[in-house]
Amino acid sequence: MTPDFIPPDVRARLRDLQLSTRRIGGAHGVGQHRSPNRGAGMEFAQYRAYEPGDELRLVDWKLYARSDRFFVREAERDSPLDVWLLLDTSASMSQADQARPDYTRLDAARALAACCIELALRQGDRFGIADIGGNGLQVTPLGVGARQRDRCLLALQSLSPAGTWPDESRLRPVWDAVRARSLVIALGDGFDEAAAPLLKRLSAARRDVVHVQIVAADERDFAFRGGYRFRDLETGADLLADADRIRADYLQRFGEAQRALAQRLVAAGIRHVVHYMDAPLDAPLRTLFLQKPGG
């Protein structure tokens, strides 16, 4: 049986949402987005410089003959998006809150990914998954339709948190799979230093990157009392401390780290939102994709 990660009340609220990209882009076909594809009866939009990932058939060869430079001729047409969901599956994604110990960061990431898949399915978009963690990189290639949704949901069900973010050299398949001007939705805790460079490189290469940082309420509030053993889920390092004594210092450092992460991503052109695990599941998606009147 295909798993269903979306609570009924959240599923009902998805009707107000539509995946969208800030960059002009898309694949071939009929969908809800504007994209630069050439063809009979299409209205010319603009020229732009050729970029790695562009299809050679879009190059204006006559203009190349005159200028000795490669330009792509863009025309407007409705077209579906390529939507990629990048999930952090490192060991730190097993974090849960004291108030809800059976619900981990990875569970939240699964549910958010399932919501995005449902939106992509409704819009006729192509979608795929890349999970990145201690088990390396696993890719569910792009597809469309209900069978692709079921394939992706089964892939989400099989995920388990382990290890650390892999070395950059092992992430080459992401570059091979994620085409220029795709919508990339990254779901993770934002704590892996190797993750931000990947997202920044994707953004610099004209992928529209969205980062949803999943944060436990305990991390946000640090509502611990008395002596505690704190353990790093990825390194196994332990810290014995009096929670009351270190609370103020922790909250200051955590706030500074959050602000620094947000500034780095936004400066790279990446949309960044924080999802707290005690908040409604669709809250970050509403921040990103709520369709406003006239939008």
URMO-V724724 format. One record per run of one state. SS is the DSSP state (2 for helix, 1 for strand, 0 for the rest). FROM is the first residue (numbers start at 1). TO is the last residue. If there is no record, write none. Layout:
SS&FROM&TO + SS&FROM&TO
This chain:
0&1&7 + 2&8&16 + 1&17&17 + 0&18&32 + 1&33&36 + 0&37&42 + 1&43&49 + 0&50&55 + 2&56&58 + 1&59&59 + 0&60&60 + 2&61&67 + 0&68&70 + 1&71&79 + 0&80&81 + 1&82&89 + 0&90&90 + 2&91&94 + 0&95&95 + 1&96&97 + 0&98&99 + 1&100&104 + 2&105&123 + 0&124&125 + 1&126&133 + 0&134&135 + 1&136&143 + 0&144&145 + 2&146&157 + 0&158&167 + 2&168&177 + 0&178&182 + 1&183&188 + 0&189&192 + 2&193&204 + 0&205&207 + 1&208&215 + 0&216&216 + 2&217&221 + 0&222&226 + 1&227&231 + 0&232&237 + 1&238&242 + 2&243&267 + 0&268&270 + 1&271&276 + 0&277&282 + 2&283&289 + 1&290&290 + 0&291&295
